[in-house]
Every structure is written in C-alpha cells, then in structure tokens.
Amino acid sequence: MPLVTTTEMFKKAYDGGYAVGAFNVNNMEIIQGITEACREEKAPVILQVSKGARNYANPTYLVKLVEAAVIECPEIPIALHLDHGDSFETCKSCVDGGFTSVMIDASGKPFAENIEITKKVVEYAHDHGVVVEAELGTLSGIEDEVSHAVGSYTRPEEVEEFVAKTGCDSLAIAIGTSHGAYKFKPEQCTRNEQGILVPPPLRFDVLEEVVKRLPGFPIVLHGSSSVPQDYVKMINDNGGNMPDAVGVPEEQLREAAKLAVCKINIDSDLRLAMTGTVRQYFNEHPDHFDPRQYLKPARANIKELVRHKLIDVLGCAGKA
C-alpha cells in the first residue's frame, strides 16, 4: 500500500487501547531495522524525520528511503511524519515533499500565537490531504535540534479551545516525559535496591483530565524513550561515558497507551542500540573497517529493540 496518513491508525489505536510507534529515522539501517520488525510483527508504524535529520541526510534521500520501505513492506501501513516542525515554511516543505503527516511545534510561543501558527499549518496541510500534530505544554531536555531548559505541564483547561480553534488532528501533551537520553537529573530520581535511578512518575492525572475534555481525540507523547540500561552499559563498557542516563519506565508508557495516547515517540533508544553495538563491535574486531560489517549487527539490534517495543510497550503487534 502507498504511504498513509495517521487518521485510520489513530482511530484503531484509540478504540483498541494501544499506541503506534513513531520512530525517528536518520539512515538506511535504522529504517530497515524498524520496518522489518513491523512487517514481521504485523504492526503499523510512523517513520518520522526531524529538522536535524533533514539537514543531516538530505530530505530527498530520506523520503526515497521511506518509499523503498513501503515497497518492501506493502502489507503494513506506514506514515511519513515531520517531527517538531518549527515553522510554517518547514511544514509546507514537507507537505509539498510527500510527507503524509507534519507536526508544528509552536508550544514555546504564547497560547494565542501557538493557535495562530498551528491554524495556518493545518489549513495548508488539510488542503493537500496531510494531517497535523500540534503541541501544548513543553518538554524539558535536548533532542536533536529541540531544546527546552525548563518544561511545563499541559494545562487541561486549554486543550478544548486549542483543538477547536486550530483544527489539528492530534495533540502532543506534556505530562512529565523529557527529550534525550538524560531525561531526568539524579536529584529528581530515587534509587531502587539495585542502585538504579528511578524517575518521577508521569502525570496521569493531567492525561486523564485531557481525555475527559477531548473524548475520542488522539493524544501524543514525545520524549518517551525508555533508555534501555543494557545499551547504556554496553556503551560505557566499550569506551563510552554516559553516567545517570535514565528514561521513562516502559510500564508507564504501556499504561498511557491503554488510555488515549495513540502515538508514542521513540528516538534515543534506537541511537543507543546502534552506538552501543558499533562500539562493542570495534572493541571485538579492531582490525575490521568495512561499514557493512559493523552496521549489520547494529541494524539487527535495532530490529529486536523495535520488536520488543511493538509487543511489550506499544501493544500494536498484530494490528496492521
């Protein structure tokens, strides 16, 4: 099937109590690992591209790689999404370039200005058959070219007015997730009996109030990588230095997926898997130099990580 929008994906996810994985992509191996896992597990998927990824890989290359994935995996629905579009011009470029979904992130602007910018993007995108994700509230942390030193929770009392005035198709909210692999400072966390940092719980009270005010409306969570500790350890054991990297507990993400959260963004986990695998490979094979040798196991580990997310976290395996 050709690239699809997220409209039908989200309707099925909302009714079925699961979330669709939105995985950030930067190169061929990451795209292959994600889509091969989704094809084998019969799961819908959103491949999303950030502004940083477009600058790194060139928009044309990324779109063509995604189109190749569609050809190789015709039995699963795949949407191509712009992650954290920072302007109307960026969103317009992606709409014109073949994306089926775009995000306009004007959450750092005053409420009225966020509405104005988002509405402009929605009008253009809808005229071209493309859906729009918007954001209310801001996440802390740094991820790709997104940086918010201080986050702020979404105010549930604003969501009805925002959705009604903008016409957006889905809404990213802030309930305590954070960008990057260092989502929480050590002083924000507690340590369990094994000495592992445990972050503060997500604000499910905010999510539940948003659901009450927007019944049936798809909600999105950003900054939701779980930062697998086995890959953090793999990086550190092979020359890396990532102390106190901690993510969102997977059981909390699964709980959110059972509510109105129809899309969960996953990025840092894939980068950790690729970097950890490559570091380990070079330590074990210092004489190797062929990229195919070290990228092949990295791709395989991304595939298995995505498979785990589809089955155990998102609950979307078998939903294609």
N, C-alpha and C positions, 0 to 999 in steps of 0.2 A: 504494500500500500504506500501511497505518497506520504510526505510529511503531513502531520495533522496538527490542529490546534489542541489546546488543553481542555476545551469545553466538555467534550464527552468523557475524557479521562477523569475530570474532577467530579462530574455528576456521578459516575460509577464509584469513585473513591469515597465520596461523601456518603452515599447510600450503603456502601459495603464496609465502612469502618476501617479503611486502610488509607495509606498515603502513597503517592507516586514519587519515586526518587528523582531528584533533579541534580544531576552530576555535572560539575564543571569540567570542561574539556579544553585541552591545550595542544594535543598532538595525536598522531595516528594510533599509537599503542594504547593510550587511555581510552579513546573512542572504541577501539576493538575490544578491550577488556570489558568495558561496560556493556556494550551491545551483545557480545557473545553470551555473557551471563544472563542478560534479559531474554535473549532468544531461547536459551536452554530452559529457563525458569518460566517462560511464557508470561513475562511482565511488561507492562507499558513503561515507557521511560521518557524523561525530559533531558535532552542534552543542552546544556546552557553554556553560553560564551560570555565572558566578562569583557569590559573595555580593555583590561590588561592583556587578555588572551588575544583579542583582535589586533592589538598593537604588536604582540609577540609573533603570532603565526600568520598574520595577514587574513582579513575577513574572507577573501576568496578561497584560500586553501581550506579554512575551517568549514565553510559551507560545503565545499566539494567533498571533504572527508565525511561529513554527516550524510550527504547524499549517497556516498558509497555504502555507508552503514545501512541506509534504507534499502538499497538494492540487495545487500547481503542478508538482511533480516526482514523480508517483506511481510512476515506473519505477525509482527508486533507493531503497535502504534508508537511512533517516535515523533516528538515535538522538538523544534529548534527554538531556543529561548535566549533572549538577551538578558543577562544578569546585571542588575544595578546600572541601568542606563542613566546617565547623569544629565541628559539634556534632551530637548525635543529633537535636535539635529541628529544625535546618536541613534535615538529610537527610529526616526524616519529613515536613516541609512539602513538599519536592519530590516525594517518593514520592506523597503524597496529591494533589499538584497536577498529576500527569500525566507526570512525568519517567519515562523508561524505564531510567535508569542514574544512580547517585549515587556520588560519591566522599566518603569520610570520611577526612579528613586529621588523624590523631592522632599524626603522626610526631614531633612535638615533645615528646610525652609519654614517660615511661619505657616500656620494652618491654611489661611486663605490663599497664600501663594502656592502651596502644595496642591490645593484644589485646582487652581488656575492652570498650572503646568500640566498636571495629570489629565485634566479635561482636554487640553489641546492635543496631547498624545493619543488619548482614547478616540477622539473624533477622526484623526488621520488614520490610525490603525484600523478602526472598525470599517472605515470606507474601503480598506484594502483587505478585509477578511481576516485581520490579525487581532488576537486578544491581548489584553493589557493587565499586567500585575502592577499594583501600586503599594506604597508603604506608609504606615502611620506608626509613630514611635521610632526610636533609633537604637541600633545595637552598638555596644562598645566593641573595641578591638580593631584589628587591622587584617584585612583580607583582600589580596590583590590590590586594586587601587582604591579601596574603600577604607576610610579611617574615621572613626568616631572615638574621641578620647573618653567621652562620657556618654553612656546610654541613657535612654528614658523609656519607661514602660508606655505602651499604648494606652490611651485614655478611652475606655469603652464608650463613654458618653459622646465621643466624637465620630464613631465609626458609621452610624446611620446617615448622618449628614454628608460625610465624606463620600460614601459609596453612591448616595443618591445624586450628588452634585457632579461627580466625575464620570459616572457610568463605567468604572473599572470592573474587570471580570473576576479578579481575585485580589486578596489583600494580605500583604505581609505585615505581621504584628510583632511587637517586642514584648516577650514575656520572660526574659532572663537568659536567652541564648546570646552568643557573642561570636564575633568573627575571629578566625585564625586558630592556630594550634595552642596558643596561650590565652584561653578564653577567660580564665579567672586567676586573680592574684592569689598566692598561697594564703594570705591573711583572710581571704573570703571563704576559704575552704576549711574543712575538718579532715583529719586523717583517720582512716579505719585501722583495724587491728593489724593489717599488713603494712601499714605506713603509707598507704596510697591516698593521695589527695581526693577528697570527695567534694564536689562543688555544691553551692546552694541549690535548692530545688527550683524548678521552673514555677512561674506564677500561673498555676492552673486556674486560680480564681479570676484572673484577667481574661484568660481564654474562654472560660465558661460564660462570663458576662458578655463577651463579644458574640459568642454563639447565640445567646438569648436574643441579642439585639439584631443579629443578622442570620436568622434561621435559613438553612439551606445554602448559605453563601460560602464558597471555598476560601479557606484560610491557609496562609503560607508561613513556614518557619525558616528563617535564614540563620546562619551561624550554628548549624546543628550537627556538625561533625562530632563524633564521639572520641576522636583522638586515641585510637587503639594503642594500649600501652605496650603490646608486644612489638609494634613497629617503632614506637619511641625507643624501646630498649634496643632493638636491632640497630637503629641509627647511632645510639650512644655507645653500643658495644663495638661499633665499627668506625670510630673516629669522630662521631658527631657530638654535639653539646646542646642538649635540649632538656635541661632540668625543669621540673614542675610544669611540663606541658600536660594539660588536662582538658577534657572535652565534656560534652553533655552526656549523662548516662543513657544508655540505649533503652532501658526500661521506661524512662520518662518520655522518650521520643515515641515509643510504641503506644504509650497511653495517649499522647497527643494525637496520634494517627487514628485512634479509635473515636475521637471527637470530630471536630470539623476541619482538622488540618489535612488538606488534600495534597500538599506538596511540601517535601522536606528537602532542603538543600544540603548537599554533601560535597565537600571540596577538599579540605585539609587531609582527610583520611586517605584519599587517593594519592596525594602528594607524599604523604608519609610512607605509604606502601611502596611507591616507586623509588623514592630516595633510599629507604632502608634496604630494599632488595639490591639496588645498584651498589651501595656502599659495601654490603656483605659480599657481593659477587667479586668486586675488585680485591677485597681482602683475601678471598679464597683463590682467586685466579689473577694474581698480579701481572702475569705475562700476557693476558688477553687484551685485545684492543678493538675488536670488531663490535660495533654497536648492536648488531643483531644478537650477539652472544649475551650481553647483559640486559638488553631491553626485552628479550623473550621471557625470562623469568619474572621481570618486573610486570609485564603485561599479564602473566598468569596469576600473580598475586593480586593484582587489581581485580581480575575476573572473580577470584574466590572471595575477596572482600565484598564486592558488589553482590555476589550471590547471597552471602550472609545477610547483608542489609535488606535485600528483597524479601527473604524468608522470615528473618527473626526480628527485624526492626520496622520495616515499612508495612509488611503484611500484604504485599502486592503480587507475590508469586502466584502464577496461575490465573491472573486477572486480565491478561491481554485479550 
